[in-house]
């Protein structure tokens, strides 16, 4: 977790920065660790999906969701727009808290 140095509000991860939703202050994320998920995307216009950096993974909420790989019952989740057009809906992603397998909600 990262708190804003100016107003002490919890900052949110945005690409390579933590951004304060209250005052707009940006702080560069120290770790640049990310990998592209190796999966076929449904649309040829879709952007590659990046895995979440390990140092910010714990900032995402945890929900009850069964991992299709190991059967664990809890996962981190986040929303991400994967298609180029801004009018397309965001996709919900899950990452297992045990084996770190990442999948998206279908339909």
C-alpha positions as a Markdown table, in Angstrom:
| # | Residue | x | y | z |
|---|---|---|---|---|
| 1 | Unk | 0.0 | 0.0 | 0.0 |
| 2 | Unk | 1.1 | 3.5 | -0.7 |
| 3 | Unk | -0.2 | 6.6 | 0.9 |
| 4 | Unk | -0.1 | 10.1 | -0.7 |
| 5 | Unk | 2.8 | 12.1 | 0.8 |
| 6 | Unk | 0.7 | 15.3 | 0.5 |
| 7 | Unk | -2.8 | 14.4 | 1.8 |
| 8 | Unk | -2.3 | 10.9 | 3.2 |
| 9 | Unk | -5.0 | 9.3 | 1.0 |
| 10 | Unk | -4.6 | 5.7 | -0.1 |
| 11 | Unk | -3.0 | 5.8 | -3.6 |
| 12 | Unk | -4.2 | 3.6 | -6.5 |
| 13 | Unk | -1.9 | 1.8 | -9.0 |
| 14 | Unk | -2.1 | 3.2 | -12.6 |
| 15 | Unk | 0.5 | 1.7 | -15.0 |
| 16 | Unk | 3.9 | 2.6 | -13.6 |
| 17 | Unk | 2.7 | 5.1 | -10.9 |
| 18 | Unk | 0.6 | 5.2 | -7.8 |
| 19 | Unk | -1.9 | 8.1 | -8.2 |
| 20 | Unk | -3.8 | 9.9 | -5.4 |
| 21 | Unk | -7.5 | 10.0 | -6.3 |
| 22 | Unk | -7.9 | 13.1 | -4.1 |
| 23 | Unk | -5.1 | 15.5 | -5.1 |
| 24 | Unk | -3.6 | 13.8 | -8.2 |
| 25 | Unk | -0.1 | 13.3 | -6.8 |
| 26 | Unk | 1.9 | 10.6 | -8.7 |
| 27 | Unk | 4.6 | 8.4 | -7.2 |
| 28 | Unk | 6.6 | 6.0 | -9.4 |
| 29 | Unk | 6.2 | 2.4 | -8.5 |
| 30 | Unk | 9.6 | 1.1 | -7.5 |
| 31 | Unk | 9.2 | -2.4 | -9.1 |
| 32 | Unk | 8.6 | -2.7 | -12.8 |
| 33 | Unk | 8.1 | -6.4 | -12.7 |
| 34 | Unk | 5.3 | -7.5 | -15.1 |
| 35 | Unk | 4.8 | -10.3 | -17.6 |
| 36 | Unk | 2.3 | -10.7 | -20.4 |
| 37 | Unk | -0.2 | -13.5 | -19.8 |
| 38 | Unk | 0.3 | -16.2 | -22.4 |
| 39 | Unk | -3.3 | -16.7 | -23.6 |
| 40 | Unk | -5.2 | -16.2 | -26.8 |
| 41 | Unk | -7.3 | -13.1 | -26.7 |
| 42 | Unk | -10.9 | -13.2 | -28.1 |
| 43 | Unk | -10.4 | -10.2 | -30.4 |
| 44 | Unk | -7.5 | -9.4 | -32.8 |
| 45 | Unk | -7.9 | -5.8 | -31.6 |
| 46 | Unk | -7.3 | -6.7 | -27.9 |
| 47 | Unk | -4.3 | -5.3 | -26.0 |
| 48 | Unk | -2.0 | -7.8 | -24.2 |
| 49 | Unk | -2.9 | -8.3 | -20.6 |
| 50 | Unk | -0.1 | -7.8 | -18.1 |
| 51 | Unk | 0.2 | -9.6 | -14.8 |
| 52 | Unk | 0.1 | -7.5 | -11.7 |
| 53 | Unk | 3.4 | -6.5 | -10.1 |
| 54 | Unk | 4.0 | -8.6 | -7.0 |
| 55 | Unk | 4.5 | -5.6 | -4.7 |
| 56 | Unk | 1.1 | -4.2 | -5.5 |
| 57 | Unk | -0.8 | -7.5 | -5.7 |
| 58 | Unk | -1.8 | -7.3 | -2.0 |
| 59 | Unk | -3.6 | -4.0 | -2.6 |
| 60 | Unk | -6.4 | -5.7 | -4.6 |
| 61 | Unk | -9.6 | -6.9 | -3.0 |
| 62 | Unk | -10.0 | -10.6 | -2.3 |
| 63 | Unk | -13.2 | -12.4 | -3.3 |
| 64 | Unk | -14.7 | -15.9 | -3.1 |
| 65 | Unk | -13.8 | -17.4 | -6.5 |
| 66 | Unk | -12.7 | -20.9 | -7.2 |
| 67 | Unk | -9.4 | -21.3 | -9.0 |
| 68 | Unk | -9.8 | -23.5 | -12.1 |
| 69 | Unk | -6.2 | -24.7 | -11.7 |
| 70 | Unk | -5.8 | -25.6 | -8.0 |
| 71 | Unk | -9.4 | -25.4 | -6.6 |
| 72 | Unk | -8.4 | -22.7 | -4.0 |
| 73 | Unk | -11.6 | -20.7 | -3.0 |
| 74 | Unk | -10.1 | -17.1 | -2.8 |
| 75 | Unk | -8.7 | -14.8 | -5.5 |
| 76 | Unk | -7.6 | -11.2 | -6.0 |
| 77 | Unk | -9.8 | -9.3 | -8.6 |
| 78 | Unk | -9.5 | -6.2 | -10.7 |
| 79 | Unk | -11.2 | -4.7 | -13.8 |
| 80 | Unk | -9.2 | -3.8 | -17.0 |
| 81 | Unk | -10.2 | -2.6 | -20.4 |
| 82 | Unk | -8.6 | -5.0 | -22.9 |
| 83 | Unk | -10.1 | -3.8 | -26.2 |
| 84 | Unk | -8.9 | -0.7 | -28.0 |
| 85 | Unk | -12.3 | 1.1 | -28.2 |
| 86 | Unk | -13.2 | 3.1 | -25.1 |
| 87 | Unk | -16.8 | 2.2 | -25.6 |
| 88 | Unk | -16.1 | -1.5 | -24.9 |
| 89 | Unk | -16.8 | -2.8 | -21.4 |
| 90 | Unk | -14.0 | -3.6 | -19.0 |
| 91 | Unk | -13.2 | -7.3 | -18.2 |
| 92 | Unk | -13.0 | -8.7 | -14.7 |
| 93 | Unk | -9.8 | -10.6 | -13.9 |
| 94 | Unk | -9.0 | -13.0 | -11.0 |
| 95 | Unk | -5.7 | -14.2 | -9.6 |
| 96 | Unk | -5.6 | -17.1 | -7.2 |
| 97 | Unk | -4.2 | -16.3 | -3.8 |
| 98 | Unk | -2.5 | -19.7 | -3.6 |
| 99 | Unk | -1.0 | -20.7 | -7.0 |
| 100 | Unk | -1.2 | -17.2 | -8.7 |
| 101 | Unk | -3.1 | -18.5 | -11.7 |
| 102 | Unk | -4.8 | -15.6 | -13.5 |
| 103 | Unk | -8.1 | -15.9 | -15.4 |
| 104 | Unk | -10.9 | -13.7 | -16.5 |
| 105 | Unk | -14.6 | -13.8 | -16.0 |
| 106 | Unk | -16.4 | -15.1 | -19.1 |
| 107 | Unk | -19.8 | -13.9 | -20.1 |
